[in-house]
Amino acid sequence: MTDVRSSDRLTPAEAADVLALAAAADEADGVYPLSEDGVLGLRGTAHHHLLSRADDGGLAGYAYLAGSAGELIVHPKHRLRGHGTALLAAAGTGELQFWAHGDEPAARAFAERNGFTRARVLWQMRRPLAGLPDVPLPGGVTLRAFVPGTDDEAWLGVNSRAFAHHPEQGRWTAEDLRLRFAEPWFDPAGFLLAVDAEDRMLGFHWTKVHPPEGDEPAIGEIYVLGVEPGGHRRGLGAALSVAGLRHLAAQGLENALLYVDESNTAAVGLYRRLGFEVHSTDVQYQRRA
């Protein structure tokens, strides 16, 4: 019987073990198995962590839950030995959702064997940064950079309203912002706010730059893009998108990516009109209570 240890806080050594496990899975599968939220959660107390050890004491499997949703990894050399099943059992018997990065047959088969069904599909879309369209801002709207410590509360309000029906993004807190402000990639100059003449926030485009990795060059990202539902200005979403992409292009980047739910037809339509195409797929599997 595989033993699983649970904890609401990892030691630095345990967090390092999880990152090494994720790197091994990435090398074997060609896709990184943890989201940004999963990586940031290794340092905080918002996640409940589950760790499965091999006979030699090494980390064979890891899962976390934030509420009823999370991610699960098994080390390539310890697969098909019960660690994934043990982690699911330790996660409990109620409703659960786990993300699988990459739409892989092995993950699908494991999910189905354990009573999970396909619930959400997240697309990564990409486009070159050359040849961006010209989309002007609506009248009376200007852009400025986000000011940490000054714009936090107003941004959290707009974000929660813009993503009121989104299961993750709409629940961001001041702590979620603080964690990202501390990340080496954070650059307030790339966090664009659309404001009116009275400096009221109408929308935002938070960009991110991923550094080079191996043979892969640096790439920009539409990290979060949102518009105040009560203050829609025609074309603001498209104009904000292009403004952020132009900011990324000015950094010397050649390509940009974004993540969007397949079911979000309005957003998918906007991004397709702006020249984005599907690059990869992540799947969330759900088991109902």
C-alpha positions in Angstrom: 0.0 0.0 0.0 1.4 3.4 -1.0 1.6 5.9 1.8 0.6 9.5 1.1 1.6 12.4 3.4 -0.6 15.5 3.4 0.4 19.0 4.5 -0.9 22.5 4.3 2.7 23.9 4.0 5.7 22.4 2.3 9.2 22.7 3.6 11.7 24.3 1.2 13.2 20.8 0.6 9.8 19.3 -0.2 9.1 22.2 -2.6 12.4 21.6 -4.3 11.5 17.9 -4.6 8.2 18.8 -6.3 9.9 21.1 -8.8 12.4 18.3 -9.6 9.5 15.9 -10.1 7.8 18.4 -12.4 11.0 18.8 -14.4 11.3 15.0 -14.8 7.7 14.8 -16.0 8.3 17.7 -18.4 11.4 16.0 -19.9 9.5 12.7 -20.4 6.2 14.1 -21.6 7.2 17.3 -23.4 4.7 19.4 -21.4 5.2 21.0 -18.0 2.7 19.4 -15.5 2.2 22.4 -13.1 0.4 25.7 -13.8 1.7 29.0 -12.6 -0.8 28.8 -9.7 0.6 25.3 -8.8 4.1 26.6 -8.7 3.3 29.6 -6.7 1.3 27.5 -4.3 4.4 25.6 -3.3 5.5 28.6 -1.3 2.2 29.5 0.4 -0.6 28.0 2.5 -3.5 28.3 0.0 -3.0 24.7 -1.2 -3.4 21.4 0.4 -0.4 19.2 -0.6 -0.2 15.4 -1.1 3.1 13.6 -1.4 3.7 10.0 -2.3 7.2 8.5 -1.6 8.9 5.7 -3.4 10.6 2.9 -1.4 13.9 4.7 -1.6 12.4 7.8 0.0 12.4 9.8 -3.3 9.3 11.7 -4.3 7.2 9.5 -6.6 4.1 11.5 -6.9 2.5 14.8 -5.9 -0.9 16.4 -6.0 -2.4 19.6 -4.6 -5.9 20.9 -4.1 -7.1 24.5 -4.0 -10.6 23.9 -2.8 -11.7 20.9 -5.0 -9.4 21.6 -7.9 -5.8 20.9 -8.4 -3.1 19.0 -10.3 -1.4 15.6 -10.0 2.0 14.3 -11.2 3.7 10.9 -11.0 7.4 10.6 -11.7 8.0 8.8 -15.0 10.0 6.0 -13.5 7.3 5.4 -10.8 4.2 5.3 -13.1 1.8 2.3 -13.1 2.8 1.5 -9.5 -0.3 2.8 -7.7 1.0 6.3 -6.8 -1.6 8.2 -8.9 -4.4 6.1 -7.5 -3.1 6.6 -3.9 -3.0 10.4 -4.4 -6.6 10.4 -5.7 -7.7 8.3 -2.7 -5.9 10.8 -0.3 -7.6 13.7 -2.1 -11.0 12.4 -0.8 -14.3 11.1 -2.0 -16.1 14.3 -2.9 -16.2 16.3 -6.1 -12.7 16.9 -7.6 -11.3 18.5 -10.6 -7.7 17.9 -11.9 -6.0 19.5 -14.8 -4.0 17.5 -17.3 -1.6 19.5 -19.3 -1.6 18.3 -22.9 -4.5 16.3 -24.2 -2.7 12.9 -23.8 -4.3 9.5 -24.1 -2.6 8.2 -20.9 -4.1 11.0 -18.8 -7.5 10.5 -20.4 -7.4 6.7 -19.7 -6.3 7.3 -16.0 -9.1 9.8 -15.5 -11.7 7.6 -17.0 -10.6 4.6 -14.9 -11.1 6.6 -11.8 -14.5 8.0 -12.6 -13.5 11.4 -14.0 -15.0 12.9 -17.2 -13.8 15.8 -19.4 -15.2 19.0 -18.0 -13.1 22.0 -19.4 -10.7 22.5 -22.2 -8.1 25.3 -22.1 -6.4 26.3 -25.3 -3.1 27.9 -25.6 -3.2 30.2 -28.7 -0.3 31.9 -30.4 0.5 34.4 -33.1 3.6 36.2 -34.5 4.1 39.8 -33.2 4.9 41.0 -36.7 2.0 42.6 -38.7 -0.2 43.6 -35.9 -3.5 45.3 -36.9 -4.2 48.9 -36.1 -7.0 49.1 -33.5 -7.4 52.5 -31.9 -8.7 53.1 -28.4 -12.3 54.3 -28.1 -12.8 58.0 -27.7 -12.0 59.4 -24.3 -9.9 56.4 -23.3 -6.2 56.6 -22.5 -3.6 54.1 -21.4 -1.3 54.2 -18.4 0.8 51.7 -16.4 -0.4 50.0 -13.3 1.0 51.4 -10.1 1.5 48.7 -7.4 0.2 49.7 -4.0 -2.1 52.3 -5.6 -4.1 50.5 -8.2 -4.4 47.1 -6.4 -7.9 47.5 -4.9 -9.5 49.1 -8.0 -7.9 46.4 -10.2 -9.2 43.6 -8.0 -12.7 45.0 -8.3 -12.6 45.3 -12.1 -11.0 41.8 -12.4 -13.6 40.2 -10.1 -16.5 41.7 -12.1 -14.9 41.0 -15.5 -14.4 37.4 -14.6 -17.4 36.9 -12.3 -18.2 33.5 -13.8 -14.6 32.3 -14.2 -13.8 29.6 -11.6 -10.2 30.8 -11.0 -9.5 34.3 -12.3 -12.5 36.0 -10.7 -11.5 34.9 -7.2 -8.1 36.6 -7.1 -7.1 38.3 -3.8 -4.6 40.9 -2.7 -2.3 37.9 -1.8 -2.5 36.6 -5.4 -1.4 40.0 -6.6 1.4 40.2 -4.0 2.8 36.8 -5.1 3.0 37.9 -8.7 4.5 41.3 -7.9 7.4 39.4 -6.2 8.0 37.3 -9.4 11.1 38.2 -11.5 9.0 38.5 -14.6 6.7 41.2 -13.1 7.0 44.6 -14.9 4.4 47.3 -14.2 5.3 49.0 -17.5 3.7 46.0 -19.2 0.5 46.1 -17.0 -1.6 48.5 -19.0 -4.7 50.2 -17.7 -7.4 51.8 -19.8 -8.8 54.8 -18.0 -11.3 57.6 -18.7 -10.8 61.3 -18.2 -11.3 60.9 -14.4 -8.8 58.1 -14.2 -11.5 55.5 -13.6 -10.3 52.0 -14.7 -12.3 50.7 -17.7 -10.1 47.7 -18.5 -6.6 46.3 -18.4 -4.1 44.2 -20.3 -1.5 42.6 -18.1 1.4 41.2 -20.2 4.1 38.8 -19.3 7.4 37.8 -20.8 8.6 34.2 -20.5 12.4 34.0 -20.6 14.2 31.7 -23.1 14.2 28.0 -22.2 16.5 25.6 -23.9 16.1 26.1 -27.6 12.9 28.1 -27.2 13.3 31.9 -27.4 11.6 34.3 -25.1 7.9 34.7 -25.8 5.3 37.3 -24.7 1.9 36.5 -23.2 -1.5 38.1 -22.9 -1.5 37.2 -19.2 -4.8 38.7 -18.2 -7.1 40.9 -20.3 -10.4 42.3 -18.9 -12.9 45.0 -19.4 -15.2 46.5 -16.8 -18.7 45.0 -17.5 -20.5 48.2 -16.5 -18.3 50.4 -18.7 -18.0 48.6 -22.0 -16.7 50.8 -24.8 -17.1 49.4 -28.2 -13.8 47.9 -29.4 -12.0 48.4 -26.0 -11.1 44.7 -25.7 -9.5 44.5 -29.2 -7.7 47.8 -28.7 -6.3 46.7 -25.3 -5.2 43.4 -26.9 -3.2 45.1 -29.6 -1.8 47.8 -27.3 -0.3 45.0 -25.1 0.9 43.1 -28.1 2.7 46.2 -29.4 4.3 46.6 -26.0 5.6 43.0 -26.2 6.9 43.5 -29.8 8.8 46.6 -28.6 10.7 44.3 -26.2 12.1 42.5 -29.2 9.9 39.5 -28.9 8.7 37.6 -32.0 5.7 35.7 -30.8 2.9 35.9 -28.2 0.7 33.4 -26.5 -2.5 33.4 -24.4 -4.7 30.9 -22.6 -8.5 30.9 -23.1 -11.3 28.4 -22.4 -12.5 26.7 -25.5 -16.1 27.4 -24.4 -15.5 31.2 -24.2 -16.7 31.8 -27.7 -16.6 35.6 -27.4 -13.0 35.7 -26.4 -12.0 32.9 -28.8 -13.6 34.9 -31.6 -11.8 38.1 -30.6 -8.4 36.3 -30.6 -9.0 34.5 -33.9 -9.8 37.9 -35.5 -6.5 39.2 -34.1 -4.7 36.3 -35.8 -4.2 33.8 -32.9 -4.4 30.1 -33.6 -4.6 27.1 -31.3 -1.1 25.8 -30.3 -1.8 23.3 -27.5 -4.6 22.0 -25.2 -5.1 21.4 -21.5 -8.0 19.4 -20.1 -9.7 19.5 -16.8 -11.2 16.2 -15.6 -14.0 16.2 -13.1 -15.4 13.7 -10.7 -18.8 14.6 -9.2 -19.7 13.9 -5.6 
